[in-house]
Amino acid sequence: MPPPRRRLSPAERRAQLLSVGARLFAGHPYEDVLMEDVARQAGVSRALLYRHFPSKQALFAAVYQEAADRLLAETRLDPADSLTDQLVQGMDVHLDYFIANRHAVIAANRVLAGDPVVQTIMTGELDALRARLLAVLPLADDPARDAVSAVLRSWLVFVQVLVVDWLGEETCTRTQLRDVCVGAVLGALRPLLPGAAEPLRE
């Protein structure tokens, strides 16, 4: 006889629904994920699901916010490491997630490109990454900081577009993609940070 089902607190139920939603959005195109499927796999009624998340877009946004928070937590920028090593580590963390959650990433950047909540989440993560990089770079003065900040902002958008395109069609290897992204910002920063950006090592 199976043990009785434990009643979950609202926070526990929300976490469970986010976990189920994350798995479904990662494994299927956005348009193929139905709220009925989420409710069924979570073992709850649709009414209960909708009490936590009033729409599929709201569930997806919550899943993506949780992922963005986790990626930021796992991206370690340590001034004791070289700039190249810090960039490689950050790219590896993000690429691991993007590849494992290909459908969700494509949905956020294409299917939901007009959703203000999802776009705010992505913009917030990019801004946080830029601020972290600025904090560990050797910047001589405010003009240097402004110049580097502008380069980083453009580079992060470049990486976002390039990686999403690559997820749709893998035109190079994962390592090549990572090294293209890291090499692009090292080259762009070299005139602004003499001696701070070492070349990529094989």
Secondary structure, 3 states (H helix, E strand, C coil): CCCCCCCCCHHHHHHHHHHHHHHHHHHCCHHHCCHHHHHHHHCCCHHHHHHHCCCHHHHHHHHHHHHHHHHHHHCCCCCCCCHHHHHHHHHHHHHHHHHHCHHHHHHHHHHCCCCHHHHHHHHHHHHHHHHHHHHHCCCCCHHHHHHHHHHHHHHHHHHHHHHHHHHHCCCCCHHHHHHHHHHHHHHHHCCCCCCCCCCCCC
